Amino acid sequence: MNPKPLPNQQNSKVAVVVVAAGRGERAGQADGPKQYRRIGGKAVIWHTLKAFLDHPRVGPIAVAIHADDGELFAAAAGELASRVTTVVGGATRQDSTRFALIALQEARPQAVLIHDGVRPFIGPEVIDRAIAGIDASHGSLPSLPVSDTLKKEAFDRTVAETVPRAGLHSAQTPQGFPFEPIFSAHQRAFEAGRSDFTDDSAIAEWAGIPVRLVLGSPDNVKLTWAKDIAMADQRLSGQAISFPDVRTGNGYDVHSFELGDHVWLCGVKIAHSKKLNGHSDADVGLHALTDALLATCGAGDIGTHFPPSDPQWKGAASRQFVEHAAKIVRGRGGRIANADITLICEAPKVGPHREAMTAELADMLRIAPERISIKATTNEKLGFIGREEGIAAIATASVVYPGELPE
């Protein structure tokens, strides 16, 4: 029996859902979600979107992203961001896909491809086969026959049995479907309280939508672990060996005391008998760190970007200076490896506030707390610091930039 084709299938555009709302814990969180890591000089999600935007059969694209990732996505997608629609994803991949399908309803597509945002090596030939496998009543699933011998585990972690691999396939994406049937299946699964489906073909099976197997590609890998991202970067960079470009920047700042009842240090407001004098909130630790970050990529200093003569920075929170410097670093491909700040003062005591300071810096820099060090020392009653006339800070930042081949 011949499949019933979609109307005007050869000429119609196919909608795409790209699921990119996950946190990617298995790849580590120190450098952000894996869909925004850089491979070959561009973010993973950029490569994924480019593959679909370059395909002549692809129409509207909806990308499901995490609620906190709007700016991250815009920066990662760059010039491609304006060519797609973003929606806030849900708690699960299944929720995110459903929200994206809802966003595509208005376009009334006949078919839709649903793809993992962290499969950046999807090629046009697999997209072609996925589209060709869709008709009015069938979905399509790119897959590869399982080549490894499969073992079933017993309760004591010994081998219970060998599983025959004949007829077994590993599933890939994009998985293609006629739009209305798969959208209806997602809605029904949501209403039934089912959130345990691991991919869209599983929902299709549950809903009675037949799914055809089409040939996938060994190159169409899902980036799951940190080593996957490193290998993908090497592949796109054309490098067998990459020499890491690790740079260290230093910063120093000092502010005098004036009348007041608190100081800001490393993003934390601390009650004190005096306050620091400065055009902003005079957070000496954050000012030193801003200079250290900018130094790693030759981007000037804090005064270059936030001149004290500009009235808009009067009383400003120094947090925004650090976040601006970190954004510049990331924009040039840098990954912040660690930040080290030494506060030099007789008072106030820093120890009771160190944990809060570390949490603030981890949030500003988007790195793990263990990559941050905050120390304090006195000046042994010597000089202006010893006389409690002010506070100084020294900061060091280490940043890893894209590797380079040896000359």
C-alpha positions in Angstrom: 0.0 0.0 0.0 1.5 3.4 -1.0 1.6 6.0 1.7 -0.7 8.9 1.4 1.5 12.0 0.6 1.2 15.3 2.2 -0.4 17.9 -0.1 2.2 19.6 -2.2 4.9 17.8 -0.2 7.7 18.5 -2.7 7.1 22.3 -2.5 5.9 22.8 1.1 8.1 24.1 3.8 8.7 22.0 6.9 8.6 23.6 10.3 11.4 22.8 12.8 11.4 22.5 16.6 14.9 22.8 18.2 14.9 21.8 21.8 17.6 23.7 23.7 16.2 24.4 27.2 18.3 21.8 29.1 21.0 22.5 31.7 23.4 19.8 30.5 24.7 18.7 33.9 26.7 15.7 32.4 28.8 18.1 30.4 29.5 20.2 33.6 28.1 23.6 34.5 31.3 25.6 35.0 31.2 27.1 31.5 27.4 27.2 31.1 24.9 24.9 29.4 26.4 22.8 26.7 24.3 24.3 23.9 26.1 27.6 24.4 29.7 26.2 24.6 31.9 27.1 21.6 33.1 24.7 19.0 35.0 25.9 16.0 34.6 29.5 17.2 30.8 29.4 17.4 28.3 28.2 20.0 26.9 24.7 19.5 23.4 26.0 19.0 24.7 28.3 16.2 25.9 25.3 14.2 22.6 23.5 14.8 20.5 26.4 13.7 22.7 27.1 10.7 22.2 23.6 9.4 18.4 24.0 9.3 18.4 27.6 8.1 20.6 26.7 5.1 18.2 23.9 4.1 15.9 24.8 1.2 12.9 22.8 2.5 13.0 24.3 6.0 10.4 26.9 7.0 9.6 28.4 10.4 11.9 27.4 13.3 10.9 27.5 17.0 13.7 27.1 19.6 12.8 26.2 23.1 15.2 27.8 25.6 15.5 28.0 29.3 13.7 31.0 31.0 17.1 32.3 32.2 18.9 32.0 28.8 17.4 34.8 26.7 20.6 36.9 26.6 22.8 33.8 26.4 20.8 32.5 23.3 20.9 35.9 21.6 24.7 36.1 22.0 25.2 32.5 20.9 22.9 32.6 17.9 24.2 36.0 16.8 22.9 37.0 13.3 20.7 33.8 13.3 18.6 34.9 16.3 16.4 37.1 14.2 15.5 34.3 11.9 14.0 32.0 14.5 11.3 32.2 17.1 12.2 31.5 20.7 9.8 30.1 23.4 10.4 29.4 27.0 10.8 25.7 27.6 9.5 23.6 30.4 10.8 21.4 33.1 11.2 18.4 30.7 12.2 18.0 27.1 8.6 16.9 26.4 7.2 20.1 27.9 9.6 22.2 25.9 8.7 20.4 22.6 5.0 21.0 23.3 5.5 24.7 23.9 7.4 25.0 20.7 4.7 23.2 18.8 2.1 25.6 20.2 4.2 28.5 18.9 4.3 27.0 15.4 0.5 26.5 15.2 -0.1 29.9 13.7 2.2 29.0 10.7 0.0 25.9 10.0 2.8 23.7 8.8 2.0 20.4 7.2 5.1 18.7 8.8 7.5 19.3 11.5 11.0 18.1 12.4 12.0 17.9 16.1 15.7 18.1 16.8 18.1 18.2 19.7 19.9 21.5 20.0 23.1 19.7 20.9 23.3 17.7 17.6 25.3 20.4 15.6 26.6 18.0 12.9 23.2 17.3 11.4 23.8 17.1 7.6 21.4 18.0 4.8 21.2 14.4 3.6 19.7 13.3 7.0 17.3 16.2 6.9 16.3 15.2 3.4 15.6 11.6 4.5 13.7 12.7 7.6 11.4 14.9 5.4 11.0 12.2 2.7 9.8 9.7 5.3 6.9 11.9 6.5 3.5 11.5 5.0 -0.1 12.3 6.1 -0.1 9.4 8.6 3.5 8.4 9.3 6.4 9.9 11.1 10.1 9.3 10.4 13.0 8.5 12.6 16.7 8.7 11.6 18.5 5.8 13.2 21.5 3.5 12.9 21.6 -0.2 13.4 23.1 -1.1 16.8 26.6 -2.5 16.2 27.7 -3.1 19.8 26.9 -6.3 21.6 24.3 -5.6 24.2 24.2 -7.0 27.7 21.4 -6.9 30.3 22.5 -6.2 33.8 21.5 -8.3 36.8 20.6 -6.9 40.2 24.2 -7.5 41.4 25.7 -5.8 38.4 26.8 -9.0 36.7 25.7 -9.9 33.2 22.2 -11.5 33.2 22.0 -12.2 29.5 23.2 -11.1 26.1 20.5 -9.2 24.2 20.2 -10.1 20.5 20.9 -6.9 18.5 19.2 -8.0 15.3 16.5 -5.4 14.5 17.7 -2.9 17.1 18.5 0.7 16.2 19.8 3.7 18.0 17.5 6.7 17.6 18.7 10.2 16.4 17.0 13.4 15.6 15.5 15.2 13.7 12.4 13.1 14.1 9.7 14.1 11.6 5.9 14.0 11.8 2.8 15.3 10.2 2.2 18.4 12.3 -1.4 18.0 13.5 -1.1 14.3 14.6 2.1 14.9 16.6 0.8 18.1 18.1 -2.4 16.3 19.1 -0.3 13.4 20.6 1.7 15.9 22.7 -1.5 17.5 24.0 -3.1 14.2 24.8 0.1 13.1 26.7 0.0 16.3 28.7 -3.6 15.9 29.6 -3.0 12.3 30.6 -0.3 13.4 32.9 2.4 11.4 31.0 5.8 13.0 31.2 8.0 9.9 30.9 8.6 9.8 27.1 12.2 10.0 26.2 11.7 11.2 22.6 8.9 12.2 20.2 8.8 8.9 18.4 7.9 7.3 21.8 4.9 9.7 22.1 4.0 8.8 18.5 4.0 5.1 19.3 1.8 5.7 22.3 -0.6 7.7 20.2 -0.7 5.1 17.4 1.3 7.1 14.8 3.4 4.7 12.8 7.1 5.8 12.6 9.3 4.8 9.7 13.0 4.2 10.2 15.3 6.2 7.9 19.0 6.1 7.7 20.8 8.4 10.1 24.5 9.3 10.2 27.4 8.4 12.4 28.4 12.1 12.3 25.0 13.2 13.8 26.2 12.8 17.4 24.6 14.2 20.4 27.1 16.2 22.6 26.6 14.9 26.1 29.9 14.9 27.9 32.6 17.5 28.2 34.9 15.4 26.1 32.3 15.3 23.3 32.4 19.1 23.2 36.2 19.1 23.2 36.3 16.6 20.3 33.7 18.6 18.4 35.8 21.7 18.8 38.9 20.0 17.5 36.9 18.6 14.6 35.5 22.0 13.5 38.8 23.8 14.1 40.7 21.3 12.0 43.2 20.7 14.7 44.6 17.4 15.8 46.4 19.1 18.7 45.5 22.4 20.2 47.7 24.5 22.5 45.5 26.1 25.1 45.7 29.9 25.3 45.6 30.5 29.0 45.9 34.2 30.0 46.2 35.8 33.4 45.1 39.4 34.2 45.8 41.4 37.3 43.9 44.3 38.8 44.5 46.7 41.7 42.2 49.3 43.2 42.0 51.4 46.3 39.3 53.6 47.9 39.5 56.0 50.9 37.0 56.0 53.7 34.5 58.8 54.3 31.5 59.2 56.7 29.0 56.5 56.4 27.6 53.3 57.9 28.4 50.5 55.5 30.8 49.3 52.8 30.3 47.3 49.7 32.9 44.5 49.3 32.7 41.8 46.5 29.0 42.4 46.0 28.0 42.3 49.7 26.8 45.2 51.8 28.6 45.1 55.2 27.7 47.3 58.2 30.7 49.5 59.2 31.5 52.8 60.9 32.6 54.3 57.6 31.9 54.0 53.9 34.2 53.9 50.9 34.5 57.0 48.8 33.9 56.5 45.0 31.7 57.5 42.1 29.9 54.2 42.1 29.3 52.1 45.2 33.2 52.0 45.5 33.3 48.2 45.7 37.1 48.0 45.7 37.1 44.2 45.2 34.9 44.2 42.1 36.7 47.1 40.6 40.0 45.2 40.8 38.4 42.1 39.3 36.9 44.1 36.4 40.4 45.3 35.5 41.8 41.8 35.8 39.2 40.4 33.4 39.6 43.1 30.9 43.4 42.6 31.0 43.1 39.0 29.7 41.9 40.3 26.3 43.5 43.7 26.1 40.2 45.5 26.5 41.4 48.5 28.5 40.4 49.1 32.1 37.4 50.0 34.2 37.8 53.7 33.4 37.7 53.0 29.7 34.3 51.5 29.9 32.8 53.3 32.9 34.6 56.7 33.2 34.1 58.3 36.6 33.3 61.6 34.9 30.1 60.1 33.5 27.2 61.0 35.9 25.3 57.8 35.0 27.7 55.8 37.1 27.2 57.8 40.3 26.2 55.3 43.0 26.0 52.5 40.4 26.3 48.9 41.6 29.8 47.6 40.7 28.3 44.2 39.9 27.4 45.5 36.4 31.0 46.4 35.8 32.1 42.8 36.4 29.3 41.4 34.3 30.2 43.7 31.5 33.8 42.6 31.6 32.8 38.9 31.7 30.6 39.5 28.7 33.5 40.9 26.7 35.7 37.9 27.7 33.0 35.4 26.6 32.4 37.4 23.4 36.0 36.8 22.5 35.7 33.1 23.1 37.2 33.1 26.6 36.2 30.8 29.5 36.8 32.1 32.9 38.8 29.5 34.8 39.1 31.2 38.2 39.1 34.5 40.0 41.2 35.4 43.1 40.7 38.5 45.1 42.7 39.7 48.1 41.2 42.5 50.2 43.7 44.5 52.2 42.2 46.3 55.2 42.2 46.5 59.0 38.4 46.4 59.2 35.7 45.2 58.6 36.3 41.5 59.1 35.9 39.7 55.8 35.7 36.1 57.1 32.0 36.1 58.2 31.0 37.4 54.7 33.2 35.2 52.5 30.5 32.7 51.6 28.1 35.4 50.6 30.8 37.1 48.5 31.7 33.9 46.8 28.0 33.2 45.9 27.7 36.8 44.4 30.8 36.3 42.3 29.8 32.9 41.1 26.5 34.4 39.9 28.2 37.4 38.2 30.9 35.3 36.4 28.7 32.2 35.8 31.4 29.9 37.2 31.4 27.3 40.0 32.1 28.6 43.6 35.2 26.4 43.8 36.7 28.5 41.0 36.6 31.6 43.2 39.0 32.6 46.0 38.4 35.6 48.3 41.1 36.3 50.9 41.8 39.2 53.3 44.8 40.5 55.1 45.7 43.5 57.2 48.6 45.9 56.5 50.0 45.3 60.0 49.0 48.9 61.0 51.3 50.4 58.4 50.5 53.1 55.9 47.1 54.6 55.1 45.5 51.1 55.3 47.1 50.5 58.7 45.7 53.9 59.8 42.2 52.7 58.6 42.0 55.4 56.0 40.9 53.1 53.2 40.8 49.6 51.6 42.8 48.2 48.8 42.2 45.1 46.7 44.3 42.9 44.3 42.6 40.6 41.9 43.8 38.0 39.5 41.7 36.3 36.8 42.7 33.3 34.6 40.8 32.9 31.3 41.2 30.1 28.7 40.8 31.4 25.1 40.4 29.2 22.0 43.6 27.2 21.4 46.1 27.9 18.7 48.3 25.7 16.6 52.1 26.0 17.3 54.0 28.3 14.8 
